[in-house]
Amino acid sequence: MKSNLSKNRHYFDWAAAAPPRGTTDEFDETLLFGNPSSLYTEGRAARSTLEDSRRRCAAALGVNTDEIYFTSGATESNAIVLFSTLCRHTDGIPQAVLTSRAEHPSIIQNCVSLTRAGVPAYYIDVDRNGGTGQDSLEKALRGHPDITMLALMHVNNETGAVSNLRELVKTARQNKKTLHIHSDMSQALGKLPLSLHDFDIDSASFSAHKIGGPRGIGILYLRGPLRTLYKGGGQEHGIRPGTENTAGAFRFARVLETLTPSIRKNYTDAAKKMSYLINSLSAIDRCTILPECRTAETPDISEAKFSPYILLAAFEKIPGEVMVRALDDEGFAVSTGSACSGKAKNHETLKSMGISDDLASTSIRISIGWNTNTDDINALIETIHRILKQI
């Protein structure tokens, strides 16, 4: 099928999926199509490629090779970790999960399912910047002594808010040393330095398509053994059964190790682009940057409070869905938030931040990437001005 996209399109939804990133070496599926679990030549070749890809991903993330498990993506990785609580629950070991109201739907919705299955989930309201405060975390841990798992994302997929994850983990460990701490790091991958051992977390989830890799391949980082809810052929040491996606793992590793050395340079470039975008939008009378305290980005990656790759903006009296369609008609791809909750109208993250329903309903997410340039941003701003005059 011929694509409807053309050179006249401007892509501003990198947080949902990044365009494929070319690599210098390609996976030859005609030679490495074998099942990695098979003992004959083709299977051994596939296994060798799979394990080499695992080693390369581990090196990029600063962890041991045996701590990397390939999955279909961050959503599955999150589910594997969360539903491990049911294994212990059915053994008579009380379980409870603590998370924030600003998490990805693959955390929030699975927590709802866990509660129905007998594992209670508790929620922390985020602050006005969209982050989890240490005081709020401490209060929740003290108020719910039954908590056995904590799930907090590193970079929010809607607002771009960056949590001070290292400090939050320290706070959690001081209050409850046996806690399993999990983080959805999908929006941080390839954009912020991620030496996972430095975070002192027990598990983390990633998706390749967020950094220009293929869809259908992800990583689950596990610092130690984990009992999983479902079983199969025993692949991935029993953590994620099913025939492995060798080609996906290879391409994921290649893109990840290509991006990792240039994270700081790319961050600085993105901060400049985002500052220009924020300043341009702030000059529009009917535009409100969310959260309203957000200003131009700092080029210092160690001081990041927001990802320079994600921005939420609201336009007075124009529903987000209307603005998305209007911009699409003009050749611009933006979204109303997480692609995984595109049909949801409740804006739980923004509600938790204290943002009114009226303002939240007029918000759109604009996210940039490595080939977004000033001309793209100028074209977007000009088009928004034109749409505002018409609506």
C-alpha angles and dihedrals in degrees: 000000000000115000119244090213119103140175087271091068121099115206117212102157102085091137089067096046133337120226112259112281115219119234131205095234125042133210112248104216092184089065101033103039095114125117107261090221093059120100099214125093098274092048093048090050090053091047091051091052092046094051092045088053090050091052092050093049091048091052091051091051096043097242140112119279093239090058093066121088123180117228136163092268146304093298092061092041090054091049093050091055097042096047092049083081089068090061091058092039092058089050088061096256107132114239135189133170129217121198140148129262089238096066127122116271090252087067101036098044093045089050088056089053091048091053090053089051093053103267107113120222125204127198134216119211112231124230126254090275091056096252134118113252123218092232091054091049093049091048092051093048091050092045094051110039090171093071113125101166133043121195118189127159121227099217121021112238094215107037101021091233111164115216122217087240098170092056093043090053091050090052092049093048092050091054099040119011097188095054119128105226119201130182132194101219099172095122093044096053112110090359106068128032108269115189092159099198089062091063094058091221126146099220143003138185133221141176125209096213091066089070101037097277125126125288119250098044128094143152133243113196113205122182092194142007119302131192111230129210100227131047138199137140096345097250119156088028090298094300096105114013120201136081108302123248097236096174092048093049091050094051092043091054092047095051093043095052090045092055100039099074092050099046095110095045091046090048092054091049092048091048090056092049092046093048089053091049093048093048092047093050093043089060090062111094096215095046125094122188112222120252090030092217091065115111137166114326126260113237089216106098092200091061097048114143093166132028110252087218099064132055133173118206132174128207119208116254094353116109112229093242091054092052091047091054093043092052091045090055087055094050102266127124115209132142142218092238137293113018087219091061100033092131094049116104100184100087092206094176093054093044090054088053090056095252113148121247091241093055094041092052091059095052129113131186118234115190128179138200146188097298098040107118139185092263089058091050093047090050090051093050093048091050093049090052089052093048092049090055090053100044 
